[in-house]
Amino acid sequence: MMQPFLSLAAKTILMVATAGVGLFALSQAASAQSRINANSFPVTTMWLQEPGEIGEIRGLLNNGNAIDAIDVAETFLDKPNLPAEYRYAGLNALCIAHSANGERDLAMTICDKAIALIPNRWQAINSRGTIKFMAGHYAEALEDYRKALTLAPDSEVIRYNITLAEGRVRNS
């Protein structure tokens, strides 16, 4: 199946969002660092302890393979007795994968499930904002990004998404 066309801004936000997949990392996370590269795109380097499937999903998405990412995420989520943090990360990854595959309504539903599971985590809220951004609902996306920022006030990723959404709101 051919991957749907995404605008440069949508691809950028999607790439930024996938950098956050699995950021549920418990206190065992070794470190995370962010910087802005020469093209003004946030680049995040993370070393986290997470289930291998989450890293695999991230890799598949970064390589544009949403369908395989969906398969891996669904298989991961079928595991019995997943801790809430892992289920959240799997749902967020599945949300992003369906969004990358052009299935925004399904992606939104899955993001909402992740948010309901652990409402004080920013990643699925940011992902939901990205779906809204990709659908052209910039003001709604901005609301989600701002909510996510209250949960992760130092996040360069969220600040970048806010900047993009604010620009689109001003120009619409």
C-alpha positions as CSV (number, residue, x, y, z in Angstrom):
1,M,0.0,0.0,0.0
2,M,1.3,3.4,-0.9
3,Q,1.9,5.9,2.0
4,P,-0.3,9.0,1.8
5,F,1.4,12.3,0.9
6,L,2.2,14.5,3.9
7,S,3.2,18.1,3.7
8,L,6.7,19.1,4.9
9,A,5.3,20.7,8.1
10,A,3.2,17.6,8.8
11,K,6.2,15.3,8.2
12,T,8.3,17.5,10.5
13,I,5.7,17.4,13.3
14,L,5.3,13.6,12.8
15,M,9.0,13.1,13.0
16,V,9.2,15.2,16.1
17,A,6.2,13.4,17.6
18,T,7.8,10.0,17.0
19,A,10.9,11.1,18.8
20,G,8.6,11.2,21.9
21,V,7.2,7.7,21.4
22,G,8.0,5.7,24.5
23,L,9.1,8.7,26.6
24,F,7.2,7.2,29.4
25,A,10.6,6.1,30.6
26,L,10.6,5.5,34.2
27,S,13.1,7.0,36.5
28,Q,15.6,4.6,35.1
29,A,16.1,6.8,32.0
30,A,19.7,7.4,31.6
31,S,19.5,10.8,30.0
32,A,17.9,12.9,27.3
33,Q,19.2,16.0,25.6
34,S,17.7,18.3,23.0
35,R,19.1,20.9,20.7
36,I,18.0,22.9,17.7
37,N,19.9,22.0,14.5
38,A,20.9,24.4,11.7
39,N,17.6,23.9,10.0
40,S,15.7,25.0,13.2
41,F,14.2,21.5,13.6
42,P,14.3,20.1,17.1
43,V,16.6,17.1,17.4
44,T,16.2,14.9,20.4
45,T,18.7,12.2,21.4
46,M,17.4,9.9,24.0
47,W,18.8,6.9,25.8
48,L,15.8,5.2,27.5
49,Q,15.0,1.8,29.0
50,E,11.9,0.8,27.1
51,P,10.4,-2.3,25.6
52,G,12.2,-3.1,22.4
53,E,8.9,-2.9,20.4
54,I,8.6,0.8,21.1
55,G,12.1,1.4,19.6
56,E,11.2,-0.8,16.7
57,I,8.0,1.1,16.1
58,R,9.9,4.4,16.2
59,G,12.4,3.1,13.7
60,L,9.7,1.9,11.3
61,L,7.9,5.3,11.5
62,N,11.1,7.2,11.0
63,N,11.7,5.0,7.8
64,G,8.1,5.8,6.6
65,N,6.8,2.3,7.2
66,A,3.5,3.0,9.0
67,I,1.8,-0.3,8.2
68,D,4.5,-2.4,9.8
69,A,4.6,0.0,12.7
70,I,0.9,-0.6,13.2
71,D,1.4,-4.3,13.1
72,V,4.2,-4.2,15.7
73,A,2.2,-1.8,18.0
74,E,-1.0,-4.0,17.8
75,T,1.0,-7.1,18.6
76,F,2.7,-5.3,21.5
77,L,-0.6,-4.1,22.9
78,D,-2.1,-7.6,22.7
79,K,0.4,-8.7,25.4
80,P,-1.3,-9.6,28.7
81,N,-0.6,-7.7,31.8
82,L,1.3,-4.8,30.2
83,P,2.1,-2.1,32.8
84,A,0.2,1.1,32.3
85,E,3.3,3.0,31.2
86,Y,4.0,0.4,28.5
87,R,0.4,0.3,27.4
88,Y,0.4,4.1,27.2
89,A,3.6,4.1,25.1
90,G,2.1,1.4,22.8
91,L,-1.1,3.4,22.4
92,N,0.8,6.6,21.6
93,A,2.9,4.7,19.1
94,L,-0.2,3.2,17.5
95,C,-1.8,6.6,17.4
96,I,1.2,8.1,15.5
97,A,1.4,5.1,13.2
98,H,-2.3,5.4,12.2
99,S,-1.9,9.1,11.7
100,A,1.1,8.5,9.5
101,N,-1.0,6.1,7.5
102,G,-3.6,8.8,6.9
103,E,-6.2,7.3,9.4
104,R,-6.7,10.4,11.4
105,D,-10.0,9.5,13.0
106,L,-8.8,6.2,14.2
107,A,-5.5,7.8,15.4
108,M,-7.5,10.4,17.4
109,T,-9.5,7.7,19.1
110,I,-6.3,5.8,20.0
111,C,-4.6,9.0,21.3
112,D,-7.7,9.6,23.5
113,K,-7.3,6.1,25.0
114,A,-3.7,6.8,25.9
115,I,-4.6,10.2,27.4
116,A,-7.5,8.5,29.4
117,L,-5.1,5.9,30.7
118,I,-2.4,8.3,31.9
119,P,-3.7,11.9,31.6
120,N,-0.6,13.6,33.1
121,R,1.8,12.5,30.3
122,W,2.4,14.9,27.5
123,Q,3.3,12.6,24.6
124,A,-0.2,11.5,23.5
125,I,-1.6,15.0,24.0
126,N,1.2,16.3,21.7
127,S,0.4,13.5,19.2
128,R,-3.3,14.3,19.3
129,G,-2.3,18.0,18.6
130,T,-0.3,16.8,15.6
131,I,-3.3,15.0,14.2
132,K,-5.3,18.1,14.5
133,F,-2.5,20.2,12.9
134,M,-2.3,17.8,10.0
135,A,-6.1,18.1,9.6
136,G,-5.8,21.8,9.4
137,H,-7.3,22.5,12.8
138,Y,-4.5,24.7,13.9
139,A,-6.3,26.4,16.9
140,E,-7.3,23.0,18.3
141,A,-3.8,21.7,17.8
142,L,-2.4,24.8,19.6
143,E,-4.7,24.0,22.6
144,D,-3.3,20.5,22.8
145,Y,0.3,21.6,22.4
146,R,-0.2,24.2,25.2
147,K,-1.7,21.6,27.5
148,A,1.2,19.3,26.7
149,L,3.6,22.1,27.6
150,T,2.0,22.5,31.0
151,L,3.0,18.8,31.6
152,A,6.5,19.2,30.1
153,P,7.5,22.9,30.4
154,D,11.1,22.3,29.3
155,S,10.2,20.4,26.1
156,E,11.8,21.8,23.0
157,V,9.6,19.5,20.9
158,I,6.4,21.0,22.2
159,R,7.7,24.6,22.0
160,Y,8.5,23.9,18.3
161,N,5.0,22.5,17.6
162,I,3.5,25.6,19.3
163,T,5.5,27.9,17.1
164,L,4.3,26.1,14.0
165,A,0.7,26.1,15.1
166,E,0.8,29.7,16.2
167,G,2.1,30.6,12.7
168,R,-0.7,28.8,11.0
169,V,-3.3,30.3,13.3
170,R,-2.0,33.8,12.5
171,N,-2.1,33.1,8.8
172,S,-5.5,31.5,8.6
